[in-house]
Amino acid sequence: MDSLPFTTERTPLTFDVIIAGCGPAGAMLAAELRLHDVRVLVLEKETEPVSFVRIVGLHIRSLELMAMRGLLERILEHGRRRPAGGFFAAIAKPAPEGLDSAHAYLLGIPQPVIVRLLEEHAIDLGAQVRRGCAVTGFEQDDEGVTVELADGERLRSRYLVGCDGVRSTVRKLLGVGFPGEPSRTDTLMGEMKVGVPQEEIAAKVAEISVTHKRFWLRPFGEGVYSVVVPAAGVGDRAEPPTLDDFKQQLRTIAGTDFGVHSPRWLSRFGDATRLAERYRVGRVLLAGDAAHIHPPIGGQGLNLGVQDAFNLGWKLAAQIRGWAPETLLDTYEAERHPVAEDVLDNTRAQMELLSVEPGPQAVRRLLTELMDFDEVNRHLIEKITAIGIRYDFGEGPDLLGRRLRDIDVKQGRLYGLLHRGRGLLLDRTERLTAGGWSDRVDHLADPTAALDVPCVLLRPDGHVAWVGDDQRDLDDHLSRWFGRPAG
């Protein structure tokens, strides 16, 4: 593990960005910044990575982002592909045909593995990571941020980003409000072995899940099951659950504890739903769980944080490298805050649909019927997997503001051209040029590209910043997103 050659006798080293927290969002952000030669230090308060093997799901948009940076094949080696359906409130409907993505599946992967792969990616690109370093204070001024660690060490950077989770120290010290609703309903979740045949489990789960939607036992192979069960009246919320807690709740709801034993990990989650009032105050920003918290239903949390990092990385790098348009960094909050609001709303709705009360159950039955309509099912899948996001870039074609799928181009696949984190002009007319922006925007003239529009300008995050065929109009949009031309 890389560490800094720093002692208290030396003048503090200067960084462009210090990131508090080396979870998925922090590691992804560090890597994105390093693509642009930004000096990055990641501070992680834990001395060792999380050891428990919780399986998380990478949704379609996150898989696309990994493909854009050349990470997908490596990540696929450690995960298991599953159908992209049945996400919304666990309503068992298959994904609609023809989802607009070359990666239309869910990838189940152990959380420690995806965190490790992203951290290794950041370090390979030159980011420095220090473990056992907790941020306890900071001061910002017109030129930078002075960060104080638990041992009294002080470090200096131009920007600080809090990716330090739900209980974010950075957010609290920044004084940013975190309004929302506290947790009302707790659920136990874990992975463990069982002591009864799979057929018996399947029959009992099918019987109970008709009314109890927050209850399941799902096999992971080798006798290991994912177990989810309501946690009403079990223990202290501040304490981690025990195997006995699981057995008690399983017996209460199912009449049997299924002989559960040998847990891999045990946890408890609530349905607290909160969103930071702001994502930026001066030179300090928030991303990932430090900016938003919601129930894990639909599996959107990790994905939302990684996508925050992807949106922020190139913009913060542009600010540091000196070519960012005046308002570029402000678009991070303007684009991502509404996305988080939508995720919070859809998880609120999903949690209501998991209730055993007659009213929510009636709404659930109605929605189950409506999801037989392709348009409804497609809308909900695109919402959960984040491929339906359209940022507000003003009036224009429907494609404007949306992400572009991984289409065929003459050099192979589109996402293969985005590994360096630069913009891309995809030109089917062979008449346009990136001109004075060629130091930050690549140009591919390809009349054979699988597009139904003449040309598109892609931001480094793969969203369409311009559609057209006029050079003067293109130049205006290059200036809007990529600043003044060089020279």
Secondary structure, 3 states (H helix, E strand, C coil): CCCCCCCCCCCCCEEEEEEECCCHHHHHHHHHHHCCCCCEEEEECCCCCCCCCCEEEECHHHHHHHHHCCCHHHHHCCCEEECCCCCHHHCCCCCCCCCCCCCCCEEEEEHHHHHHHHHHHHHHCCCEEEECCCEEEEEECCCCEEEEECCCCEEEEEEEEECCCCCCHHHHHHCCCCCEECCCCCEEEEEEECCCCHHHHHHHHHHHCCCCCCCEEEEEECCEEEEEEECCCCCCCCCCCCHHHHHHHHHHHHCCCCCCEEEEEEEEECCCEEECCCCEECCEEECHHHCEECCCCCCCHHHHHHHHHHHHHHHHHHHHHCCCCCCCCHHHHHHHHHHHHHHHHHHHHHHHHCCCCHHHHHHHHHHHHHCCCHHHHHHHHHHHHCCCCECCCCCCCCCCCEECCCCEECCEEHHHHCCCCCEEEEECCCCCCCHHHCCCEEEEECCCCCCCCCEEEECCCCEEEEEECCHHHHHHHHHHHHCCCCC
